[in-house]
């Protein structure tokens, strides 16, 4: 219990989240995030992703409480027994995807993704992509509106909306899912081992411009995107044992 004695409360700008931060600070006090044992994030899923990016590789555990809308990544909000809840929480440590890109001007960019990396067409014309996995061409030409590579943590987000598979949190897999594929018409995606490197070449990049996004970081007019799971970076999230992140992802497969 002592290891969770100091808490830092950070909140999204919404009125509801700011009010929750004031309520919790009155009960438990507040510490500098760099010095606290646990960071308590108050907001929605977007704010949790932002917090996990900021605390990457810091060793800090993040415990979220929902003061947003969906709150899939968050625990229920309560001012009671917070230290006890955190002490009994289940920890998930995971590695983000690392995206490296080059744009039409020859500029290089690197960004991290906890949920997914996705590409989408920038104009009225469908994108044309070449898909390479560990150096082997798997699709010479994929004509589509977009393509995404999702982690298990992100498989219930955009990936699910694009009719991709839900992955158990412990699965050593990544979901490669097309968005509105036109050719090959029957291709609906693939499950890949999480140790592979995926390269995507944008064909006819000038005529059919494509943007790439890693969570919330967007790069416009890319010509090549390389994605691999980072071995060096780790994010750590805490969830209540009666509503663990693994359970939430499993439950999504039976929702209707």
N, C-alpha and C positions, 0 to 999 in steps of 0.2 A: 504493500500500500504506500509506503514511504516514497517509492520511486515515482509516484504520480502525485506528489504533494503540491507541486507548483504548476499552475495552468496559465496558458495565454489564450485570451479570447480575441479572435479576429472575426469581423462580420462584413458581409456585403453591404453596399450602400442603401439597401432598401430600409424603409422605416421599421418593418417587422424584425429584421435582423439586428438593426441598431438597438431597438428596444430590448431584444433578448440579451445582447451583450451587456447592456446596463444592468439588467436583472441579475445575470449570473455574476457579474463583477461585484455586486453588492453582497452576494452570498459567499463567494469563493476568493475574492480578490483577483488581481490581474498582474501578470508578469510580462517582461519582455520576451517575445517569442524565441529569441536566441538563447535565453537562459531557462526557459520553462521546460518541465519534463514532457508535457504534452501540449499540443496546439489544438484548441477547440475551434472548429470552423463553423460559422453560423450563416446559413444561406441555402442556396440550391446546388444542383449538380455542377453547374458552370463554375460557381465559386469554389467548390471542392476541387475541381480539376485545376483551377488556377492556383490554389493553395498547394496541391501536390507537386505542381511544377516548381513552385518557389522553394519547397522544402526538399526537393530531390537531392539525395545523397547527403543530407544533413544529419541523418540518423534520427530526426524528429518523427514521432508518431503523430498522426493527425486523426482526431475524433470529430466527426461532423454531426451536427444536429440540424434537422430540416427547418429552415425558415424561408424556403422558396416554394416552388410549385411541385414538380415531380418528386425530387428528393430520393432518387433511386440509390445514390451513393451515401445517403445520410441516415443517421439514427433518428428516432423520434425525439421531439423536443420536450424537456422537462428540467425544472430547476432542482429537483430532488435527487439526492444520493449520487451526485455526478462523479465524485471521486471513486465511489464503490463501483459504479457502472464502468468507468474507464479501467479500473483494476481487473475486472472480470471480462473485459472485451477480448475478442478474437483479433489477432493481428494478421494482416495479409501484406507481405512484402513482394513487390513485383518489379520487373524491368520494363522500361518504356521502349517503344520503337524509336529508332533514330532515322530521320529522313534527311538525305542529302540530295540537293537538286542543282541543276544548271538551267539558266533561262536563255532566251533567244539572244540576249546581249552578252552572253558569256560570263555572267555573274554566278557565283556559287553561294548556296545557302545551306544551313543545317538547322534542323528543328526536331523537337521531341514530341512524341504522342503517347499518351496513356490509353486513350480510347482507340483511335484509328488514324491512319494516313489515307486521304482520299484525293482522287483526281476528278475534275469535272470539266466539261466543255465550257468554253468562254463565249461562244457565238452560237448562231442558229444551226451550224453544221455539227453533226456528230463527231466525236473524237475518234481517231484511229490510233491504236496503241499496239506496241509489240511487248509481250510479257516474257521475261527471262527469269528462271529460277535456278540459282546456284550455277549460273553460266550456261544453262541449257535453254534454248528457245522453246517455250511451251505453247505460245500462241504467236504465229507470225503476224496476224492482224486481227485485232479485236475492235469492232466498230460499236460504239456505245455512247451513252451520255456521261458515264463515269466509271470509276473502278476504285474499290477501297480495300485496304488490308487492316483487319481489326484484331485486336487482342481479345482474350477471354473477357477482360474487364469491360471492353467496349463492344462486345458482341451483341449486347442488348440495346445498343444505341442506334446510330445511323445504319449499322450493318443489319439489324433486325428489320428496320423500316424498308431496306432494300431487299428483303426476303432472304437474307443470309442466315446461316445457322447460329444458334445460341451455343456457346462453348462453356462448359464447366470451368470455374475459375482455376482449378488445379490442372486443367488439361494443357499439355505442352504443345499447343496448336495455335495457328493463326488462320483467320478466315479471309480468303480472297474472294470478294463478291463484286460482280458487275452491277452497274446501275443502268437499267433499260438497255440490255444488249440487243443489237440488231443482227450482227454477224460475229461469230457463229451463233445462229439463232437458238440452238439447243444448249449452249454452254451456260451453266448457272453458277459457276464458281468452283472453288477448290478448297480443301482443308490442307494446310501445309504445316510441317514441323516448325517449331518456333526458332530453330537454329538456322534456317535458310536465309539467303539474301535474295530479295526480289528486286529486279531492275525493270523499269518500264520506260521504253523509248516512245516518244510522241512522234508519230508519223505525220508528215505534212504540217509541221508545227506552225508555219507561217499562215497557212490557209485555214487550219483548224486549231486555233489556239486553245491551250489547256492550262488550268490553274491547279496547283497542288496545295493541300492543307494538312498540317499536322496539328490535331486538336483545334486550337484557335489561331494558329499562325499560318498565314496564306502567302504563297509565292505565285506571282502571275507569269503567264507565258513561259512555261517550262518546256524544255526539250528532252530532259531525262530526269528520272527520279529513281533513287536507290534507297531501299528500306531494309533494315535489319534490326533485330532486337539488341538493345544495348546490354553488354555484359558487365559494364562498370557502374551503371547508374541504377539506383533503387529508390522507390517510393514506398512509404509505409502508412497503411490506413487501419484504423480500429473500428470494429463493428460489434454491436451487442450480440451476445451468444444466442439469444432467442430469435434473432433476426439478422443472422450473419450474411455477409456479402455472397458467400457460396450458396446459401439457402435462397437468397433473393433471385440469383441467376437461375437456379434450378426451378424455382416456382414460376419463372417466366415461361418455361417450356410447357406449363400446364394451364396457363392463363388463357382466357377466351373472351 
